Amino acid sequence: MAMQSVDSYLNEIIAAITPLPLTDVPLTEADGTVLAADTTAEWPLPGFDNSAMDGYAAIAADTAGASAGNPVTLPVDAEVAAGDTTAHTLTPGHCIKIMTGALLPDGADAVIPVEWTDDGRQTVVITQPAGPGHAIRRAGDDAKPGDLLLPGGTRLGPAQIGVLAAAGHGVVRVRRRPRVTVISTGNELAEPGSPLVPGRIWDSNSYMLASAARQAGCETTRYPTQRDEPAAVLAAIEHAAATSDLLVTSGGVSMGGEHDVVKAALTRLGTVTFRKVAMQPGMPQGFGLIGANGTPIFTLPGNPVSAFVSFCLFVAPTARVLQGLPAQQGARRQARLAGPASSPDGKRSFLRGILDRGTGSVMPLTGQNSHQIASLARADALIVIPEPVTSLPAGELVEVLELK
């Protein structure tokens, strides 16, 4: 079987993906979703002139010349708390006690911080002058009506949800987070925390891939580990497809193995294609659409590093496209090798490395085999070695894919 290039395989995948439909969700459910369209301010932010500090609303000219040795004393006519909607008007030569966020009285052009006063109730002694506009938040100084608050395609997090709430949006139109189901297969797998016998290993892939899917902005379900029984695996996949936007399996797709349970199960459907991709780690890959809804499924290799790299290159971009975003494989940058690197001829290698952002260098880690998950846990970058290149010396400029 001829090998397919990484880029050709990704393009084939993305061409088959349709973004999820738009939906309106309450702001309380919008975390992690992607905003469907530009959102502009309908009202000024803030909506009215208000105080930036606890203090006294006054006319700046009435505090001119105030000092500790020559204070200005003003009568206090009223007190305004945040949330008080009463319209107060300031009389020249007087002041009004005011709290942070409270509506600024008509006629006031400055707020004297309480720290500059004796905090008086009937009269107040002011020991420092305040210029016009001091400690005042003017209506619209954050955003004016028509200003762009968030562009379409923004993933909503705490700050973005905060500004939508501040602008009065209780419901937003978004592409929701994709629902991803992760299924690990293999008779050798045991649940972490359970005792092991020789020949068994704890299942790391389903936990790792579920976490990766959550970081990619998805809602994730980890399906119970499946034994090497094609009929049972197919039933699990078809059951999961009914409630998922994306399926990810690991294991059971090696080239020519008689226990390739995922390949054996899905070959019957005729909608999933298995192939070799010219990459290391992660050469054996499978992708297709299954079920009545045409749910995309990725069948990833069982070696943990192969599964993780495959997720970064193919599954994460697919999750982005489902949310209406460009199919990016993550943040990329240039760095200089801090040590030599090697790669098999004809394959694009993704070597685990540690990036030094201060020096702009990246050090390849020892332990680059596809089962060595301990080195993956230490890595914060994948060093990309192009297909024609078999070795690179220290100091060579390379592309790196940053890992979060």
Summary of the structure (lengths in Angstrom):
residues: 404
radius of gyration: 30.5
end to end distance: 34.3
largest distance: 94.6
contacts: 1332
relative contact order: 0.13
helix: 21%
strand: 32%
